[in-house]
């Protein structure tokens, strides 16, 4: 379909149906442009909680749309492509995790937001990459903790806080596949550039990084930094927002010999303009779940949002 037609129709349908489009930084550029609100997991969770529209269209992956539904059970939540899953969420099956949790009854469970509603329902507290460190630091030192599902993020939080959280063995395939050697090659080519990395990256990448933080934290770091060049170790969809916010700076990421981005999340890129248009037109695919699951999964998310406000992470 014609791109201009799709954009016009998406805007028309959005107004006609009192819909809001929430988009993640890793989405395609054209979807980011059409989103009413663009952000990382923490900001989008907060925005979803505040939403008053009849329809929420979540341009991200499945667990994000689930989170919006959990926070807005009376509203219709749509996901342009129901196959937009997440390798990290898939690495933690609810049945297996329930057994793991039962084996450690004296531990509280902190789960990264990149997990299914079923895992959230088994958790005591949800976190994002942007608030995980502060939330963990706010808990008593003697508190035993299971951290799921991302062992890379959990290992990073252990390292910076001195905790010894028990880690579930899950990873984001995109971030975990990144190699420190490739970023060091870029550093040799651009010696004045700062390496900035998402904490879902493996430990070797984090060790060579000049800055480690969530997507939002990376954006703020670039704006506040005196540096003019940045080597970016995360999903390259973020580069679009980086260039919008700091157009005077230069960005590098790992590519192969054909020039393609090697770190694209295939799940994030499943959402397209045509799918977004059809999603609004037909009001499907829709996120549905039982009231019982929503109630159980909502508690640790609300606890995260409340703690984040108390700690001054969000307003």
C-alpha positions in Angstrom: 0.0 0.0 0.0 1.0 3.6 -0.6 2.9 5.0 2.4 1.2 8.4 2.3 -2.2 6.7 2.2 -1.3 4.5 5.2 -0.1 7.5 7.2 -3.3 9.5 6.4 -5.5 6.6 7.3 -3.7 5.8 10.5 -4.1 9.4 11.7 -7.8 9.5 10.6 -8.6 6.2 12.3 -6.7 7.2 15.5 -8.8 10.3 15.8 -12.1 8.6 14.8 -11.7 5.8 17.3 -10.1 7.8 20.2 -7.0 5.7 20.0 -3.5 6.4 21.2 -0.3 4.9 19.7 2.5 4.0 22.1 5.8 3.2 20.5 9.1 1.9 21.7 12.4 3.4 20.6 13.3 0.2 18.8 10.4 0.4 16.3 10.8 1.4 12.7 11.4 5.1 12.1 8.1 5.7 10.4 6.2 4.1 13.3 8.1 6.2 15.8 7.0 9.3 13.8 3.3 8.3 14.1 3.4 7.4 17.8 1.7 9.7 20.2 4.3 8.8 22.8 7.7 7.2 22.3 9.8 5.8 25.1 11.5 3.0 26.9 9.9 0.3 29.0 9.6 2.4 32.2 8.2 5.5 30.5 5.7 3.4 28.4 4.5 1.6 31.5 3.9 4.9 33.2 2.2 6.3 30.1 0.0 3.2 29.9 -1.1 3.7 33.5 -2.2 7.3 32.7 -4.0 6.4 29.5 -7.6 7.5 29.1 -8.2 6.6 25.4 -10.7 4.0 24.4 -8.1 2.1 22.4 -4.3 1.6 23.0 -2.3 0.5 20.1 1.1 -0.7 21.3 3.9 -0.6 18.7 6.4 -2.8 20.5 6.4 -6.4 21.4 3.9 -8.7 23.1 5.0 -8.3 26.8 4.7 -4.5 26.4 1.2 -4.7 25.1 0.3 -7.1 27.9 1.6 -4.6 30.4 -0.6 -1.9 28.9 -3.6 -4.3 29.2 -2.8 -5.2 32.8 -2.7 -1.5 33.7 -5.9 -0.7 31.6 -8.1 -3.9 31.8 -11.2 -2.0 30.7 -9.7 -0.6 27.5 -9.0 -2.4 24.2 -5.3 -3.0 23.7 -4.1 -3.8 20.2 -0.7 -5.1 18.9 -0.1 -4.8 15.2 1.6 -8.2 14.9 0.8 -10.8 17.5 4.0 -12.6 16.5 6.1 -9.7 17.9 7.4 -11.7 20.8 10.7 -11.3 22.7 13.6 -13.8 23.0 14.2 -12.7 26.6 10.6 -13.3 27.6 10.6 -16.6 25.8 13.6 -17.7 27.8 11.6 -17.9 31.0 8.7 -20.4 30.9 6.1 -19.9 33.7 6.0 -23.6 34.7 9.8 -23.8 34.9 10.1 -20.6 36.8 7.4 -21.5 39.3 9.4 -24.6 40.2 12.6 -22.5 40.5 10.8 -20.1 42.8 9.4 -22.9 44.9 12.9 -24.2 45.5 13.9 -20.8 47.0 10.9 -19.9 49.3 13.0 -17.4 51.3 13.7 -15.2 48.2 11.6 -12.4 46.9 11.3 -12.2 43.1 12.2 -9.2 41.1 11.4 -9.6 37.4 12.6 -7.4 34.6 9.6 -6.0 32.7 10.7 -8.0 29.6 8.7 -11.1 30.7 5.3 -12.6 30.2 2.2 -11.7 32.3 2.5 -15.2 33.9 6.0 -14.4 35.1 4.9 -11.0 36.4 2.1 -12.8 38.3 4.8 -14.9 40.0 6.8 -11.8 41.0 7.0 -9.5 44.0 8.4 -6.5 42.1 8.9 -5.6 38.5 11.8 -3.4 37.3 13.1 -1.9 34.1 16.7 -1.3 33.0 16.1 2.3 34.0 15.1 1.7 37.6 16.5 -1.7 38.5 19.6 -0.5 40.3 17.7 2.0 42.5 15.0 -0.4 43.3 17.5 -3.1 44.4 19.4 -0.6 46.5 16.2 0.4 48.2 15.6 -3.1 49.5 17.2 -4.3 52.8 20.7 -5.8 52.3 19.7 -9.0 54.0 16.8 -9.6 51.6 17.4 -12.6 49.4 16.4 -12.0 45.8 15.7 -14.0 42.7 16.2 -11.8 39.6 14.6 -12.9 36.3 14.7 -13.4 33.4 17.8 -11.5 32.2 21.1 -12.8 33.7 23.0 -10.0 32.0 21.0 -7.2 33.6 20.9 -9.1 36.9 24.7 -9.6 36.8 25.3 -6.0 36.1 23.0 -5.0 39.0 24.9 -7.4 41.2 28.2 -5.9 40.2 27.2 -2.2 40.8 25.3 -2.8 44.0 27.4 -5.6 45.6 24.4 -7.8 45.9 24.3 -11.5 45.3 21.0 -12.0 43.6 20.1 -15.4 42.3 19.8 -15.1 38.5 17.6 -16.9 36.1 19.5 -18.0 33.0 17.8 -15.9 30.4 19.1 -13.4 27.8 18.0 -11.1 25.0 19.5 -12.9 21.9 20.1 -9.5 20.2 22.1 -7.9 23.1 23.8 -11.1 24.2 25.1 -11.8 20.7 27.0 -8.5 20.6 30.8 -8.9 20.8 33.2 -6.6 22.6 35.8 -7.1 19.9 33.5 -5.5 17.3 33.0 -2.4 19.4 36.7 -2.1 20.2 37.4 -2.2 16.4 35.0 0.8 16.1 36.9 2.5 19.0 40.2 2.1 17.1 38.6 3.7 14.1 37.0 6.4 16.2 39.2 6.9 19.2 37.3 10.0 20.5 34.0 8.2 20.5 32.4 7.0 23.8 31.0 3.4 23.9 27.5 3.4 25.3 25.8 0.1 26.1 22.5 -1.3 27.3 22.8 -3.5 30.4 21.2 -6.4 28.5 24.6 -6.8 26.8 27.0 -9.5 27.9 29.6 -8.7 30.5 32.4 -8.4 28.0 30.6 -5.6 26.2 29.7 -3.8 29.4 33.4 -3.9 30.6 34.5 -2.0 27.5 31.7 0.5 27.7 32.2 4.1 28.9 28.6 4.3 29.9 26.0 1.7 30.7 22.3 2.5 30.9 18.7 2.2 29.6 17.7 3.6 26.3 16.4 6.7 28.0 19.6 7.0 30.0 21.7 6.8 26.8 19.7 9.6 25.2 20.3 11.8 28.3 24.0 10.9 28.4 24.5 11.9 24.8 22.7 15.2 25.3 24.8 16.0 28.4 28.1 14.7 27.2 30.8 16.9 25.7 31.6 14.1 23.4 30.6 14.4 19.7 30.9 10.7 18.7 29.2 7.6 20.2 29.5 3.9 19.5 26.1 2.5 20.4 25.7 -1.1 21.8 22.0 -1.7 21.6 19.2 -2.2 19.1 19.8 0.3 16.3 16.2 1.6 16.3 17.3 4.0 19.0 19.6 5.8 16.6 16.6 7.5 15.0 15.7 9.2 18.3 19.4 9.9 19.1 19.7 11.8 15.8 16.5 13.7 16.4 17.5 14.8 19.9 21.2 15.4 19.2 21.5 15.9 15.5 24.9 17.6 15.8 26.6 14.4 17.0 27.8 11.3 15.2 26.8 7.7 15.9 28.3 4.3 15.0 27.1 0.8 15.4 28.3 -2.7 14.3 27.5 -3.5 10.7 28.5 -6.4 8.5 30.4 -6.1 5.2 27.1 -5.5 3.4 26.4 -2.5 5.6 23.3 -3.9 7.3 22.6 -3.5 11.0 23.6 -6.7 12.7 21.7 -5.9 15.9 18.2 -5.4 14.6 15.5 -7.1 16.7 13.5 -9.1 14.2 10.5 -9.1 16.6 10.5 -5.3 17.0 10.7 -4.9 13.3 7.6 -7.1 12.6 5.3 -4.1 13.2 4.9 -2.1 9.9 2.8 0.8 8.7 0.4 -1.6 6.9 -0.1 -3.8 9.9 -0.6 -0.7 12.1 -3.3 0.6 9.6 -5.1 -2.8 9.5 -4.9 -3.1 13.3 -6.6 0.3 13.8 -9.1 -0.4 11.0 -10.2 -3.9 12.2 -9.4 -3.4 15.9 -7.4 -6.6 16.0 -5.2 -8.4 17.1 -6.4 -7.7 20.6 -4.6 -8.5 23.8 -6.8 -10.6 26.1 -6.2 -12.3 29.4 -8.2 -13.5 32.4 -9.2 -11.1 35.2 -7.3 -13.3 37.7 -4.0 -13.1 35.7 -4.4 -9.3 35.3 -4.9 -8.8 39.0 -1.9 -11.0 40.0 0.4 -9.4 37.4 -0.7 -5.9 38.2 0.5 -5.9 41.8 4.3 -6.0 41.2 3.9 -3.5 38.4 2.1 -1.0 40.6 4.7 -1.6 43.3 7.4 -0.7 40.8 5.6 2.5 39.8 5.0 3.5 43.4 8.6 2.8 44.5 9.8 4.7 41.4 7.8 7.7 42.4 9.0 7.4 46.1 12.6 7.2 44.9 12.2 10.2 42.5 12.9 8.1 39.4 9.6 9.2 37.9 7.2 12.0 38.8 
